Amino acid sequence: MAQFPVTQQQWQEVMGSNPSYFRNAGPKAPIEQVSWKDVQAFLAKVNTIQARWTVRLPTEAEWEYAARAGSTGETYGPLDDIAWYGENGSHTTHPVGQKLPNAFGLYDMLGNVWQWCQDWFGPYSSESAIDPQGPPAGELRITRGGCFYCDAIHERAARRNRDLEEHSSQSIGFRIVAVPRKATTSPR
C-alpha cells in the first residue's frame, strides 16, 4: 500500500495533465477530480511504463485493514493530529504527509480526499472471510476515508461511501497498491 495518496505531481508525470480543482494546493497535494475510470487509465499507463510492479487500487478490505493499522477504534489517533477534515481543512486539499501517520506508516488514510477502492459497493457478506472481495458487479464503486470538508463522523476507518465510476469530484483521489510482478523466464 502506498505511503501517501497519489499526488498532483505524480499524476502529471504519468498522464501529462493535471485535472485537479485545487492546483493552488501545490504539486504534493493529492490528485482529485479524477473518476474511477480515469484512475484505471492511470494504473494501466503506469503498468506499461515500468515492469517491476503491478499497481492497482486496493480492495475495500485491504484499504480498511491498512487504515486501521492494528487498531480497533474509529480512528488511529486524535483527528486533528491525523486528518484534514471539516474542522481544520480550510475548504481545500493539503499536501500529503503533513499529519501524523498510522502505525503502518501510512499518511492521510483519513481526511484530505476520499480514496477510490477497486470494489463495487454492496452489502457485506454475513459469512466469515479472509481478504473478502466485493460483489462481482454493481452500479457504484467504493470510496473510503473522508475528506477535507467532511464532518468528523465521516473521518473513521469503517465509513463507507460510494460513487459512479464516471464521477469525478474535488474531494476524491486514490492511493495505489503495488504487487511485485512475477519473474518470467524464457525457454532455452
C-alpha positions in Angstrom: 0.0 0.0 0.0 1.4 3.4 -0.9 2.5 5.6 2.0 0.6 8.6 0.5 -2.3 9.2 -1.8 -1.2 9.8 -5.4 -0.2 13.5 -5.8 -0.9 16.0 -8.5 2.8 15.8 -9.4 2.7 12.0 -9.8 -0.4 12.2 -12.0 1.2 15.0 -14.1 4.3 12.9 -14.6 2.3 9.9 -15.8 -0.6 11.4 -17.6 0.8 14.8 -18.8 -2.1 16.8 -17.3 -3.5 17.9 -14.0 -7.3 17.8 -13.7 -7.3 18.9 -10.1 -9.5 21.6 -8.9 -7.1 22.6 -6.1 -4.0 23.1 -8.2 -3.1 26.0 -5.9 -2.6 23.5 -3.1 0.6 22.5 -4.8 2.2 19.5 -6.6 2.4 17.5 -3.4 -1.4 17.8 -2.8 -3.4 14.7 -3.7 -4.8 14.4 -7.2 -8.5 14.9 -7.2 -11.2 15.5 -9.8 -10.5 12.0 -11.2 -13.1 9.4 -11.8 -12.7 5.7 -11.1 -12.3 5.2 -14.8 -9.6 7.9 -15.0 -7.7 6.1 -12.3 -7.9 2.8 -14.3 -6.3 4.6 -17.2 -3.5 6.0 -14.9 -2.9 2.5 -13.5 -2.7 0.9 -17.0 -0.2 3.5 -18.1 2.0 3.1 -15.0 1.9 -0.7 -15.6 3.2 -0.2 -19.1 5.9 2.3 -18.1 7.6 0.1 -15.5 8.0 -3.7 -15.2 8.9 -4.3 -11.5 5.4 -3.9 -10.0 1.8 -4.3 -10.9 -0.1 -1.3 -9.5 -3.8 -1.3 -8.7 -6.4 0.1 -6.4 -6.8 -1.5 -3.0 -9.8 -3.6 -2.3 -12.1 -2.2 0.3 -10.9 -4.8 2.8 -7.3 -4.0 2.1 -8.0 -0.3 2.5 -9.7 -0.7 5.9 -7.0 -3.1 7.2 -4.3 -0.6 6.2 -6.3 2.4 7.6 -6.8 0.6 11.0 -3.2 -0.5 11.2 -3.9 -2.9 14.0 -6.2 -0.5 15.9 -9.9 -1.2 16.7 -11.0 2.3 17.3 -12.8 4.6 14.8 -9.6 6.5 14.1 -5.9 5.7 14.6 -5.3 8.8 16.7 -6.8 12.2 17.6 -8.5 13.5 14.4 -6.8 16.9 14.4 -3.4 15.2 14.5 -4.0 12.7 11.7 -6.5 14.2 9.2 -7.6 17.3 7.2 -11.3 17.4 7.7 -14.2 20.0 8.1 -12.8 21.4 11.4 -9.3 22.1 10.2 -9.3 21.6 6.4 -10.0 25.2 5.3 -12.2 24.0 2.5 -9.2 22.8 0.4 -6.9 19.8 0.0 -3.4 19.9 1.6 0.0 18.5 0.6 0.2 14.8 1.7 2.1 13.7 4.7 1.6 16.8 6.9 -0.4 14.9 9.5 0.8 12.0 11.6 0.9 8.5 10.0 -0.8 5.5 11.4 1.1 2.5 13.0 1.8 1.1 9.5 3.5 4.5 8.5 0.6 5.4 6.1 -0.4 9.1 5.9 -3.7 10.6 5.1 -5.7 7.4 5.4 -8.4 9.6 6.9 -9.3 13.0 5.5 -7.8 15.2 2.7 -9.6 13.2 -0.1 -11.9 10.2 -0.3 -10.0 7.3 -1.9 -11.3 5.1 -4.6 -11.2 1.3 -4.0 -11.4 -1.4 -6.6 -14.6 -3.0 -5.2 -18.2 -2.5 -6.3 -20.5 -1.2 -3.5 -22.7 -3.8 -1.9 -23.8 -5.2 1.5 -21.2 -7.0 3.5 -21.4 -10.8 3.4 -22.6 -12.5 6.7 -20.0 -15.2 6.1 -16.6 -15.1 7.7 -13.9 -14.4 5.1 -10.2 -13.8 4.8 -9.4 -11.0 2.4 -13.1 -10.6 1.3 -13.8 -9.3 -2.1 -16.7 -7.0 -3.1 -19.6 -8.1 -5.3 -18.7 -9.2 -8.8 -20.8 -6.4 -10.4 -22.7 -3.3 -9.4 -23.5 0.3 -10.2 -21.3 2.2 -7.7 -17.7 1.9 -6.6 -16.4 2.3 -3.1 -14.6 5.3 -1.7 -13.2 5.4 1.8 -11.5 7.8 4.2 -13.4 11.0 4.3 -12.2 14.3 3.0 -11.1 17.9 3.8 -14.7 19.2 4.2 -16.3 16.3 5.9 -17.6 16.4 9.4 -15.7 14.2 12.0 -18.4 11.5 11.8 -17.2 10.7 8.3 -13.5 10.5 9.3 -13.3 6.9 10.5 -11.9 3.7 9.3 -15.3 1.9 9.0 -17.0 4.7 7.0 -18.1 3.6 3.5 -19.1 5.9 0.7 -19.9 5.2 -3.0 -19.9 6.9 -6.3 -20.5 6.2 -10.0 -17.4 5.1 -12.0 -17.6 8.1 -14.2 -18.0 10.6 -11.3 -15.1 12.9 -10.5 -15.0 15.3 -7.6 -12.6 17.8 -5.9 -13.0 15.5 -2.8 -12.0 12.1 -4.4 -8.5 10.9 -5.1 -6.8 7.5 -4.6 -3.7 5.6 -3.5 -2.2 2.5 -5.0 -1.2 -1.0 -4.0 2.0 -2.3 -5.7 2.4 -6.0 -6.1 5.8 -7.4 -7.3 5.5 -8.9 -10.8 6.4 -12.5 -11.1 9.7 -13.0 -13.0 9.3 -14.8 -16.3 12.0 -17.0 -17.7 12.4 -17.6 -21.3 12.7 -21.2 -22.6 16.1 -22.3 -23.6 
